């Protein structure tokens, strides 16, 4: 499994940050009725930072995320596991 890619301002493609940017563009267009055109560089910095923070937080707290379900025969556990490509190296399993 490939590590999740939060994105960096200078390495934005195919990342969580690029998905956040795309969602921002769609929401802006939907609400304002016009494409969002200004501030792209600043948004990329902001969205990359948000994505990095989210994925680092989830990685650090993976044990706190319950993925266990109970069936008729008792507990059936599922494990959440992922790695994060920080652009400076991969963290996690």
Buried (B, 14 or more C-beta within 10 A) or exposed (E): EEBBBBBBBEBBEEBBBBEBBEEBBEEBEEEEEEEBEEEEEEBBEBBBBBBBEBBBEBBEEBEEEEEEEEEEEEEEEEEEEBBBBBBEEEBBE
